[in-house]
Amino acid sequence: MSPKRTYSESDVRIRPNSKGSRPRTKDRPRYDEAIQARVITVDRGRYTTLVDQGTETERAVIAVRARELRRTPVVVGDRVDLVGDVSGATDALARLVRIRERATLLRRSADDGDSTERVLVANADQLVIVTAAADPEPRPRFIDRSLAAAFNAGMDALIVVTKTDLAGADALARLYDAIDVAVLATSLPPEDAEGDVAAVGVEEVRRRLQGKTSVLIGHSGVGKSTLINALVPEARRATGVVNAVTGRGRHTSSSAIGLRLPDDEHGWVVDTPGVRSFGLAHVTPETLLAAFTDLVPASADCPRGCLHHENSPRCQLDSWVQAGNAGARGQERLDSFRRLLSGVEQQPGA
Ligand SMILES: Nc1nc2c(ncn2[C@@H]2O[C@H](COP(=O)(O)OP(=O)(O)OP(=O)(O)O)[C@@H](O)[C@H]2O)c(=O)[nH]1
């Protein structure tokens, strides 16, 4: 039997590289010459990016992912580093070699039973939930689920109620009063015989979007394209026709796209035509509660893994609110939190 060996640090040897003596750092270049860009659209593995934004050399550069990023999702809003041909000339193709840290990340799971996360948009400031006052009818469940996704992503939220020439927006506004989500009403009916459009409320929406990156989400037919056309006239998103039977519009557009607001260097609108629902498997009671900063302290005394339901044993939220710790509107806010939570726990599209 060989005597038991004792190891010292000097025994540690670097294993020779099986593919020769090439040092590993050569495999991963440092890309010192990389330049920064912002992803505007993604189309089947090709990324349209904007370089030198707001300067004389501003240009769109098309890029593909470097091999080491092949499995890493890159989404609209990502700030990335490019190398290679970054001239922006026709047919020029740059290489996308790095994704900068994301300030926010809007995600969804395919559905609640599927925990595969899909990243939708990076670095956006706010989610603008577009819903129609009528035709199609508002779907508060969809709004609640979108709010939960926004809060979970670290984004603010805003609700725009379109078609207020057909019905009022007050009932919806009341529903979101307690959680301080602004509800704006717009009316952009189709042109009349004289070609006149009486646009109402668009300027207020524009003011809310100023200098920010806003993701617009809404069901088909709610008037999202019409709104985007009004905000960014050069976008000319195709406007569909709502099917009178199903209440659904034609799917007239399909890929996510970042659009710059006119006369607003830092204002961006990201349209998400393909997103009709939010799988929220990645949202937990705790991540949702984090958006309700006035309720968060109470949860420290909840049992571990508390679901914060009305009937959850020893949940501390109720007594916290009843003691006035969450202010005069504490109960309303707790009710709103629980409504959003129950939306998270339901199947999407409900
Ligand atoms: N009465 C009225 N109709 C509107 C208003 N806004 C949009 N519409 C109409 O609603 C229909 C649907 O509008 P779109 O802008 O295509 O709706 P969308 O949400 O973009 O739908 P998709 O293109 O399917 O995603 C069109 O016929 C619009 O003219 C509004 O404020 N009032």
Ligand as a Chemical Component Dictionary entry (heavy atoms), coordinates in Angstrom:
data_LIG
# 
_chem_comp.id                   LIG 
_chem_comp.type                 NON-POLYMER 
_chem_comp.pdbx_formal_charge   0 
_chem_comp.three_letter_code    LIG 
# 
loop_
_chem_comp_atom.comp_id 
_chem_comp_atom.atom_id 
_chem_comp_atom.alt_atom_id 
_chem_comp_atom.type_symbol 
_chem_comp_atom.charge 
_chem_comp_atom.model_Cartn_x 
_chem_comp_atom.model_Cartn_y 
_chem_comp_atom.model_Cartn_z 
_chem_comp_atom.pdbx_ordinal 
LIG N1  N1  N 0 -63.874 54.775 -32.666 1  
LIG C1  C1  C 0 -62.550 54.624 -32.550 2  
LIG N2  N2  N 0 -61.916 53.726 -33.309 3  
LIG C2  C2  C 0 -60.589 53.607 -33.178 4  
LIG C3  C3  C 0 -59.848 54.386 -32.238 5  
LIG N3  N3  N 0 -58.552 54.019 -32.320 6  
LIG C4  C4  C 0 -58.480 53.049 -33.253 7  
LIG N4  N4  N 0 -59.691 52.798 -33.774 8  
LIG C5  C5  C 0 -60.038 51.801 -34.806 9  
LIG O1  O1  O 0 -59.896 50.484 -34.259 10 
LIG C6  C6  C 0 -59.443 49.592 -35.269 11 
LIG C7  C7  C 0 -58.222 48.847 -34.765 12 
LIG O2  O2  O 0 -57.146 49.763 -34.609 13 
LIG P1  P1  P 0 -55.621 49.326 -34.695 14 
LIG O3  O3  O 0 -54.835 50.538 -34.417 15 
LIG O4  O4  O 0 -55.320 48.571 -35.928 16 
LIG O5  O5  O 0 -55.546 48.292 -33.498 17 
LIG P2  P2  P 0 -54.295 47.468 -32.969 18 
LIG O6  O6  O 0 -54.444 47.409 -31.523 19 
LIG O7  O7  O 0 -53.028 48.019 -33.486 20 
LIG O8  O8  O 0 -54.562 46.056 -33.574 21 
LIG P3  P3  P 0 -53.507 45.073 -34.292 22 
LIG O9  O9  O 0 -53.011 45.844 -35.486 23 
LIG O10 O10 O 0 -54.330 43.893 -34.625 24 
LIG O11 O11 O 0 -52.453 44.804 -33.286 25 
LIG C8  C8  C 0 -59.181 50.423 -36.513 26 
LIG O12 O12 O 0 -60.309 50.308 -37.345 27 
LIG C9  C9  C 0 -59.079 51.833 -35.976 28 
LIG O13 O13 O 0 -59.466 52.815 -36.891 29 
LIG C10 C10 C 0 -60.566 55.341 -31.445 30 
LIG O14 O14 O 0 -60.021 56.060 -30.597 31 
LIG N5  N5  N 0 -61.917 55.405 -31.647 32 
# 
loop_
_chem_comp_bond.comp_id 
_chem_comp_bond.atom_id_1 
_chem_comp_bond.atom_id_2 
_chem_comp_bond.value_order 
_chem_comp_bond.pdbx_ordinal 
LIG N1  C1  SING 1  
LIG C1  N2  DOUB 2  
LIG C1  N5  SING 3  
LIG N2  C2  SING 4  
LIG C2  C3  DOUB 5  
LIG C2  N4  SING 6  
LIG C3  N3  SING 7  
LIG C3  C10 SING 8  
LIG N3  C4  DOUB 9  
LIG C4  N4  SING 10 
LIG N4  C5  SING 11 
LIG C5  O1  SING 12 
LIG C5  C9  SING 13 
LIG O1  C6  SING 14 
LIG C6  C7  SING 15 
LIG C6  C8  SING 16 
LIG C7  O2  SING 17 
LIG O2  P1  SING 18 
LIG P1  O3  DOUB 19 
LIG P1  O4  SING 20 
LIG P1  O5  SING 21 
LIG O5  P2  SING 22 
LIG P2  O6  DOUB 23 
LIG P2  O7  SING 24 
LIG P2  O8  SING 25 
LIG O8  P3  SING 26 
LIG P3  O9  DOUB 27 
LIG P3  O10 SING 28 
LIG P3  O11 SING 29 
LIG C8  O12 SING 30 
LIG C8  C9  SING 31 
LIG C9  O13 SING 32 
LIG C10 O14 DOUB 33 
LIG C10 N5  SING 34 
# 
